[in-house]
Structure formats: structure tokens, C-alpha cells
Amino acid sequence: MNIAVKWYRSTLFNATILGLANFSAPGIWGAMNSLGAGGAASPGLINAANALTFCLMVVSCFFSSVLVRYIGIKGALIFGTLGYAPYAAGLYTNNRFGNEWFVLLGAALCGISAGVFWMAEAAIAIAYPEPWNRGKVLGYWLTYRCTVKCEFCISLPRLTHHVDATISPVP
């Protein structure tokens, strides 16, 4: 049975919104971490922030089904986007004013929310499409996950035109 669906209720539109959310929040996080303010901070601070982010991401992803039970999958996806802004603000204030605590706080908030974001995004992308449309929608959704390639395309010209692009000897 084929029922006419409004364009904003279609699986293709929802996969587009989901893909844009994926491209914007985690993609911007990766670009900031690799190119922007993350490169200006000390390596020890960024390594600690990344370790904190990824450890809390694993824990929050494990417990995010409880959160979905109470606020729903849409609420979980929205909650999952909230932690990226404090991390960006922490990197900015570290670059401008030199404080380190805000980077670690932002990394912790980003890790908690990012685990929920990735769980909700995958659950929506896998469960929402109709069975006959699932492969096409998943393929379309996965094209938005090319943020790593975009970061590489941005950073490659900067790295090749760097004046001091020499390899230092191992001490």
C-alpha cells in the first residue's frame, strides 16, 4: 500500500536533516580540534580533553537508552548536540585568555552529549526508513559522514604551503 507522504515527513528529508546535524556538530568539532583552537593549545591539555571526551562518550552511549526512555529519541538527539558549544567556547577562551579548566569542562560536557548524539543518530538512521527504502536512505545518510575528508581537504593546503615543513630528527 503506497500512501502519499508530505515532503517534510519523507524519509529522505529526515535523512537530510539527520545528515546535516551530523555534518555540523561533530564535523565542526573535528575541524576545531584538528585545525583551529585545538592546535593553539598545549598538546597535553588537548590530549587530556580528548581522553576525557572519548571516555565519557563510551559511558554516556552505554546509558543513553535510559535517557531515550524518558525524553524520547528526538529529545536525545537535541540533547546530544548541546555539548559541542561549551567545548568550542573552552577552546576559544583557552586561545584568548589561557584558561585550561574550561577546556576540560567543555570536553566533559561534549563527551556526555556526544555519546547520546551518536546513539540517537544511528538509531534514527537505522530504524526510521521503510524496509524497501532502507539501503538508499542509509547510503544517502552515510554521505554526510565525510567530515573527515572535508577536514583533510582544508588542512592539506595549509600543510603543504607551510614554510617550516621539515622533518625533525628523532632525539
C-alpha positions as CSV (number, residue, x, y, z in Angstrom):
1,M,0.0,0.0,0.0
2,N,1.5,3.3,-1.1
3,I,0.4,6.4,0.8
4,A,1.3,9.8,-0.3
5,V,3.6,11.5,2.2
6,K,4.3,15.2,2.6
7,W,7.8,16.2,1.7
8,Y,8.8,17.2,5.2
9,R,7.6,13.8,6.5
10,S,9.5,11.7,4.0
11,T,12.5,9.5,5.0
12,L,14.7,11.4,2.5
13,F,14.0,14.7,4.2
14,N,14.6,13.3,7.6
15,A,17.9,11.6,6.5
16,T,18.9,15.1,5.2
17,I,18.2,16.8,8.5
18,L,20.0,14.0,10.3
19,G,23.0,14.2,8.0
20,L,23.2,18.0,8.4
21,A,23.1,17.6,12.1
22,N,25.9,15.1,11.8
23,F,27.9,17.3,9.4
24,S,27.6,20.4,11.5
25,A,28.2,19.4,15.2
26,P,30.8,16.6,15.0
27,G,32.3,18.0,11.8
28,I,32.9,21.3,13.4
29,W,34.3,19.6,16.5
30,G,36.8,17.8,14.4
31,A,37.8,20.9,12.5
32,M,38.3,22.9,15.7
33,N,40.2,20.1,17.3
34,S,42.5,19.5,14.3
35,L,42.9,22.9,12.8
36,G,41.7,25.7,14.9
37,A,42.0,26.4,18.6
38,G,42.9,22.8,19.4
39,G,46.3,23.4,17.6
40,A,46.9,26.5,19.6
41,A,46.6,24.8,23.0
42,S,49.2,22.7,24.6
43,P,49.4,19.1,23.4
44,G,49.0,17.8,27.0
45,L,45.8,19.8,27.5
46,I,44.2,18.6,24.2
47,N,45.2,15.0,24.8
48,A,43.6,15.2,28.3
49,A,40.5,16.8,26.8
50,N,40.2,14.2,24.0
51,A,40.7,11.3,26.5
52,L,38.0,12.8,28.7
53,T,35.7,13.3,25.8
54,F,36.0,9.8,24.4
55,C,35.9,8.0,27.8
56,L,32.7,9.9,28.7
57,M,31.3,9.2,25.2
58,V,31.5,5.5,25.8
59,V,29.9,5.7,29.2
60,S,27.1,8.0,28.0
61,C,26.4,5.9,24.9
62,F,26.0,2.9,27.1
63,F,23.4,4.6,29.4
64,S,21.7,6.7,26.7
65,S,18.9,4.2,26.2
66,V,17.7,5.2,29.7
67,L,17.6,8.8,28.6
68,V,15.7,7.9,25.4
69,R,13.1,6.1,27.6
70,Y,12.4,9.4,29.4
71,I,12.8,12.2,26.8
72,G,12.4,10.3,23.5
73,I,14.7,9.9,20.6
74,K,14.2,13.4,19.3
75,G,15.0,14.9,22.7
76,A,18.0,12.6,22.9
77,L,19.3,13.9,19.6
78,I,18.8,17.5,20.7
79,F,20.5,16.8,24.0
80,G,23.3,15.3,22.1
81,T,24.1,18.5,20.2
82,L,24.3,20.6,23.4
83,G,27.8,19.7,24.5
84,Y,29.7,20.8,21.4
85,A,29.2,24.6,22.1
86,P,30.9,24.5,25.6
87,Y,33.9,22.7,24.1
88,A,34.2,25.3,21.4
89,A,33.9,28.0,23.9
90,G,36.6,26.4,26.1
91,L,39.0,26.2,23.1
92,Y,38.3,29.8,22.3
93,T,38.8,31.1,25.8
94,N,42.0,29.0,26.1
95,N,43.3,30.5,22.9
96,R,42.4,34.1,24.0
97,F,42.9,34.1,27.8
98,G,44.9,30.9,28.6
99,N,42.5,29.2,31.0
100,E,42.6,25.4,30.9
101,W,39.7,24.4,33.2
102,F,37.0,25.5,30.7
103,V,38.5,23.3,28.0
104,L,38.3,20.2,30.3
105,L,34.7,21.2,31.4
106,G,33.7,21.6,27.8
107,A,35.4,18.3,26.9
108,A,33.4,16.5,29.6
109,L,30.1,18.1,28.5
110,C,30.9,17.2,24.9
111,G,31.7,13.6,25.8
112,I,28.5,13.2,27.7
113,S,26.4,14.7,25.0
114,A,28.3,13.2,22.0
115,G,27.6,9.6,23.2
116,V,23.9,10.3,23.3
117,F,24.1,12.1,19.9
118,W,25.8,9.2,18.1
119,M,23.4,6.6,19.6
120,A,20.3,8.7,18.7
121,E,21.6,9.4,15.2
122,A,22.3,5.8,14.4
123,A,19.0,4.6,16.0
124,I,17.1,7.1,13.8
125,A,19.0,6.3,10.7
126,I,18.7,2.6,11.0
127,A,15.1,2.3,12.3
128,Y,13.2,5.1,10.6
129,P,13.4,4.2,6.8
130,E,10.9,1.8,5.3
131,P,12.2,-1.7,4.6
132,W,12.2,-1.2,0.9
133,N,13.9,2.2,1.2
134,R,16.4,1.4,3.9
135,G,19.5,0.9,1.7
136,K,19.0,4.1,-0.3
137,V,18.4,6.1,2.8
138,L,21.4,4.6,4.7
139,G,23.6,5.3,1.7
140,Y,22.4,8.9,1.5
141,W,22.8,9.4,5.2
142,L,26.4,8.0,5.2
143,T,27.4,10.5,2.5
144,Y,27.1,13.2,5.2
145,R,29.7,11.4,7.3
146,C,32.5,12.7,5.1
147,T,33.5,15.4,7.5
148,V,36.9,13.8,8.0
149,K,37.6,14.1,4.3
150,C,36.5,17.7,4.4
151,E,38.9,18.4,7.3
152,F,41.7,16.8,5.3
153,C,40.9,18.9,2.2
154,I,41.0,22.0,4.4
155,S,44.3,21.1,6.2
156,L,46.3,19.7,3.3
157,P,46.9,23.1,1.5
158,R,47.8,24.6,4.9
159,L,50.3,21.8,5.5
160,T,51.9,21.8,2.0
161,H,52.4,25.6,1.9
162,H,54.0,25.7,5.4
163,V,57.4,27.3,5.3
164,D,59.0,25.1,8.0
165,A,57.7,21.8,6.6
166,T,60.8,19.8,7.5
167,I,61.0,16.6,9.4
168,S,62.9,16.9,12.7
169,P,65.2,14.1,13.7
170,V,64.2,11.7,16.5
171,P,66.1,12.7,19.7
